[in-house]
Amino acid sequence: MSKSKDNDALAKTKVVKYLIDTNRPYSTIDITANLHKEFGKTCVQRALDLLVVDGKVTEKVHGRQKVYFANQDNFPAVNEAELKEMDRRIAELHETVKKTSAECHKKENILSSLTSSLTSEDASKQLKALTAQISEMKSRLATIKAGTDSVTPEESLKIHKNHEQCFKQWRKRKRMANDMLEAILEGYPKSKKQLCEEVGIETDEESGVKLPGK
């Protein structure tokens, strides 16, 4: 027997075994892929054609596609009691799969939580670092409180009041200057910018400063 015929015979044996084991309909492409492309599509198709002729495989046409499955006449007959037992077993297995999946999901969540948490060693290192940081900050705070040049609450309040008073004067004087410019511009033939240049006025905007709250 030639190598090609040997390959066809082996393909025929493996194809029919696969269809009997799975007992489901498949296309030629599906069977070729599911056999991990051990045989080419043409070789698989030849095997299927021979198996159909032998009565071991049934061929059905769905639209433009042909599907193949093991000839059901070659399987032993199953009585009603066996079918009911199979249905019961299938339902039981479905329930087992459901419970197992839920348990697996629960354990995956626990594992995810554990892997995202700090290890005892890492937590100990982080605690030491934070303790040292707190100690350093307490030391700095004590130094600041003991300093003779520290600002008292009364002095701080006085500084804030003076600061606010300066800004009030700034706003007031700016408003007065703008009022004067607007009055002059009523009889001035040129623009406000040209007036400021001629008089030598430098605005806040040109200096890159602005009042707080603006």
C-alpha positions as CSV (number, residue, x, y, z in Angstrom):
1,M,0.0,0.0,0.0
2,S,1.4,3.4,-0.9
3,K,2.1,6.1,1.6
4,S,-0.8,8.2,0.3
5,K,-3.2,5.3,0.7
6,D,-1.8,4.6,4.2
7,N,-2.5,8.2,5.1
8,D,-6.1,8.1,3.8
9,A,-6.8,4.9,5.7
10,L,-5.4,6.5,8.9
11,A,-7.5,9.6,8.3
12,K,-10.6,7.5,7.8
13,T,-10.0,5.7,11.1
14,K,-9.3,8.8,13.1
15,V,-12.2,10.8,11.6
16,V,-14.8,8.1,12.3
17,K,-13.5,7.6,15.8
18,Y,-13.6,11.4,16.5
19,L,-17.2,11.6,15.2
20,I,-18.3,8.6,17.3
21,D,-16.6,9.9,20.4
22,T,-18.1,13.4,20.2
23,N,-21.4,12.3,18.5
24,R,-22.0,15.8,17.2
25,P,-22.3,17.3,13.7
26,Y,-19.2,19.0,12.3
27,S,-18.2,20.5,9.0
28,T,-15.1,19.3,7.1
29,I,-13.2,22.5,8.3
30,D,-14.2,21.8,11.9
31,I,-13.0,18.2,11.8
32,T,-9.7,19.2,10.2
33,A,-9.1,21.9,12.9
34,N,-10.3,19.6,15.8
35,L,-7.8,16.9,14.6
36,H,-5.1,19.6,15.0
37,K,-4.6,19.6,11.2
38,E,-3.0,16.2,11.3
39,F,-4.6,15.7,7.9
40,G,-5.3,18.3,5.2
41,K,-8.8,19.4,4.4
42,T,-8.8,17.4,1.1
43,C,-7.7,14.2,2.9
44,V,-10.4,14.6,5.6
45,Q,-13.1,15.2,2.9
46,R,-12.0,12.0,1.1
47,A,-12.3,10.1,4.4
48,L,-15.8,11.5,5.0
49,D,-17.0,10.6,1.6
50,L,-15.8,7.0,2.0
51,L,-17.4,6.8,5.5
52,V,-20.7,8.0,4.1
53,V,-20.6,5.3,1.5
54,D,-19.7,2.7,4.2
55,G,-22.8,3.9,6.2
56,K,-20.6,4.8,9.2
57,V,-21.2,8.6,8.8
58,T,-24.3,10.6,7.9
59,E,-24.1,13.7,5.7
60,K,-26.6,16.5,6.0
61,V,-26.8,19.7,3.9
62,H,-27.5,23.0,5.7
63,G,-27.7,25.8,3.1
64,R,-24.4,25.9,1.4
65,Q,-22.6,23.8,4.1
66,K,-22.4,20.1,4.6
67,V,-22.2,18.7,8.1
68,Y,-21.2,15.2,9.1
69,F,-22.0,13.1,12.2
70,A,-21.8,9.4,13.2
71,N,-24.6,7.3,11.9
72,Q,-27.0,7.0,14.8
73,D,-28.2,3.6,13.6
74,N,-24.8,2.2,14.6
75,F,-25.4,3.2,18.3
76,P,-27.2,0.8,20.6
77,A,-30.8,1.7,21.3
78,V,-31.5,3.5,24.5
79,N,-34.7,2.9,26.4
80,E,-36.9,5.5,28.1
81,A,-35.6,4.7,31.6
82,E,-32.0,5.2,30.5
83,L,-32.9,8.5,28.8
84,K,-34.5,9.7,32.0
85,E,-31.5,8.6,34.0
86,M,-29.2,10.5,31.6
87,D,-31.3,13.7,31.9
88,R,-31.2,13.4,35.7
89,R,-27.4,12.9,35.6
90,I,-27.1,15.9,33.3
91,A,-29.1,18.1,35.6
92,E,-27.0,16.9,38.6
93,L,-23.8,17.7,36.8
94,H,-25.1,21.1,35.8
95,E,-25.8,21.9,39.4
96,T,-22.4,20.6,40.4
97,V,-20.7,22.8,37.8
98,K,-22.8,25.8,39.1
99,K,-21.8,25.3,42.7
100,T,-18.1,24.6,41.8
101,S,-18.0,27.8,39.7
102,A,-19.4,29.8,42.5
103,E,-16.9,28.4,45.0
104,C,-14.1,28.9,42.5
105,H,-15.2,32.6,42.0
106,K,-15.2,33.1,45.8
107,K,-11.7,31.6,46.2
108,E,-10.5,33.8,43.3
109,N,-11.7,36.9,45.1
110,I,-10.0,35.8,48.3
111,L,-6.8,35.1,46.4
112,S,-7.0,38.5,44.7
113,S,-7.5,40.2,48.1
114,L,-4.5,38.4,49.6
115,T,-2.1,39.0,46.7
116,S,-3.0,42.8,46.7
117,S,-2.4,43.1,50.5
118,L,1.0,43.9,52.0
119,T,3.0,41.0,53.3
120,S,4.0,40.9,57.0
121,E,7.5,41.9,56.0
122,D,6.4,44.8,53.8
123,A,3.9,46.0,56.5
124,S,6.7,45.9,59.1
125,K,9.0,48.0,56.9
126,Q,6.3,50.5,56.1
127,L,5.5,50.8,59.9
128,K,9.1,51.5,60.7
129,A,9.3,54.2,58.0
130,L,6.1,55.9,59.1
131,T,7.2,55.8,62.8
132,A,10.6,57.4,61.9
133,Q,8.7,60.1,59.8
134,I,6.4,60.9,62.7
135,S,9.3,61.1,65.1
136,E,11.1,63.5,62.8
137,M,8.0,65.7,62.4
138,K,7.4,65.8,66.1
139,S,11.0,66.9,66.6
140,R,10.7,69.7,64.0
141,L,7.4,70.8,65.6
142,A,9.1,71.0,69.0
143,T,11.9,73.1,67.6
144,I,9.5,75.5,66.0
145,K,7.4,75.9,69.2
146,A,10.6,76.5,71.2
147,G,12.0,79.0,68.8
148,T,12.3,82.6,70.1
149,D,11.6,84.2,66.7
150,S,8.3,82.4,66.2
151,V,5.3,84.6,65.3
152,T,2.6,84.8,68.0
153,P,-1.1,84.6,67.0
154,E,-1.5,88.3,67.8
155,E,1.4,89.2,65.5
156,S,0.0,87.0,62.8
157,L,-3.4,88.6,63.0
158,K,-1.8,92.1,62.7
159,I,0.2,91.1,59.6
160,H,-2.9,89.7,57.9
161,K,-4.8,92.9,58.7
162,N,-2.0,95.1,57.3
163,H,-1.9,92.9,54.3
164,E,-5.7,93.3,53.6
165,Q,-5.5,97.1,54.2
166,C,-2.8,97.4,51.6
167,F,-4.9,95.5,49.0
168,K,-7.9,97.8,49.8
169,Q,-5.7,100.8,49.1
170,W,-4.5,99.2,45.9
171,R,-8.1,98.6,44.7
172,K,-9.1,102.1,45.7
173,R,-6.2,103.9,43.9
174,K,-6.6,101.7,40.8
175,R,-10.3,102.6,40.6
176,M,-9.5,106.3,41.0
177,A,-6.8,106.1,38.3
178,N,-9.2,104.4,35.9
179,D,-11.9,107.0,36.5
180,M,-9.4,109.8,35.7
181,L,-8.3,108.0,32.5
182,E,-11.9,107.6,31.4
183,A,-12.6,111.3,32.0
184,I,-9.5,112.3,30.0
185,L,-10.4,109.9,27.2
186,E,-13.7,111.6,26.6
187,G,-11.8,114.5,25.0
188,Y,-8.7,112.6,23.9
189,P,-8.5,111.7,20.1
190,K,-6.4,108.6,20.6
191,S,-6.8,105.2,22.3
192,K,-6.4,104.5,26.0
193,K,-3.2,102.6,25.3
194,Q,-1.6,105.5,23.4
195,L,-2.6,107.8,26.3
196,C,-0.9,105.6,28.8
197,E,2.2,105.5,26.7
198,E,2.3,109.3,26.4
199,V,1.7,109.9,30.1
200,G,4.0,107.1,31.1
201,I,1.4,105.0,33.0
202,E,2.3,101.3,33.5
203,T,-0.8,99.1,34.2
204,D,-1.0,96.0,36.4
205,E,-1.6,93.9,33.4
206,E,1.6,95.1,31.7
207,S,3.5,94.3,34.8
208,G,2.1,90.8,35.0
209,V,0.3,91.3,38.4
210,K,-3.3,91.2,39.4
211,L,-5.4,91.9,42.4
212,P,-6.4,88.9,44.7
213,G,-9.7,87.5,43.7
214,K,-9.3,88.7,40.1
